[in-house]
Amino acid sequence: CSSDLIVRPRTPHLIRETPIKSASDPALISQILRSYHRALTAREIAGILHLHPVTVYRKAKAHVIPCRFIGTAVRFDPGVIAQWWEESHS
């Protein structure tokens, strides 16, 4: 029937976790980072540190934030990032 209307809920293209503000307790952010047991992407680091992903890429390229470049991809060791975060916010 043409009078029946199917309404589909909008689904987000990107599921985002609630970001943690940079001003939060550095120990809490370090604990969150250390809970990961795999390399993280720039987008994941940006979400945890409450930064824009482009800012994370720029800091990585400038060697401000510790990372590994794998071809054109950049990956972050969460343990190393946690240590860097603690040192830069102590």
Secondary structure, DSSP 8 states (H G I E B T S, - for coil): -TT---------SS-------TTS-HHHHHHHHHT--S-B-HHHHHHHHT--HHHHHHHHHTTSS--EEETTEEEB-HHHHHHHHHHHT-
